[in-house]
Amino acid sequence: MDTIGVILVDDHPLFREGVRNVLEGEEDIQVLAEGITGDQAIKLVREFRPRIALVDVNLPNMNGIQVTRQIVAEHINTQVILLTAYDDVEQVLHAFRAGASAYCSKDIQAGKLVDVIRHVARGFYIVGDQVFDDAGLEDWLSHGMETLRRPHLEGEADAFAPLSPREMEILQFVTRGLSNKEIAARLGISHQTVKNHMTAILHKLDVEDRTQAAVYALRHGWVRLQDTRK
């Protein structure tokens, strides 16, 4: 029997334990390693070269979409299944444009998650209850982007690219209400550098100001509410 090697990356221990217990009960699936941050996800993929990476969208250091793009950029033959507590059409499109093979809610039933892993290992793509081949996914993406009609999804690839780690870090401070000057002091960089990053953030997210950027980050699960109180 061909065993499907999996790494699991999520910063919630109880969730990881639950998923690991489910997968360990399957003869054709083996959990190779676990991590809790985006950086660890990249390191584990490089080390173990798993067939499947189960990755939470909302991770410290790098979010799951950034992790996906990095894996694709390095041409590593690992398929990424993103797990999320947020059901957002725009985020789903964003994930598949980055190179994800599946996008699943974290309240997915155990048996369904196992099915998703097996489908993805065979080269299919999963969106909710839908199973696509390459052509089917392209059609779904085209229809989704046409319906959404967001400028940052209709433009060049770089226009909708997920934020860089530094931009994510700055955006987290923005959601806590810090000014550019305060962020610069926290990060040890110049005020102008922070302003430049903020300009890039507003452009990538297609929003007009800091408040809209903060709302966007919270709505998409990029920043957790508990983070904003630190």
Secondary structure, DSSP 8 states (H G I E B T S, - for coil): ---EEEEEE-S-HHHHHHHHHHHHT-TTEEEEEEESSHHHHHHHHHHH--SEEEEESS-SSS-HHHHHHHHHHTT---EEEEEES---HHHHHHHHHHT-SEEEETT--HHHHHHHHHHHHTT-EEETTEEE-HHHHHHHHHHHHHHH--HHHHS-GGGG----HHHHHHHHHHHTT--HHHHHHHHT--HHHHHHHHHHHHHHHT-SSHHHHHHHHHHTTSS-GGGGG-
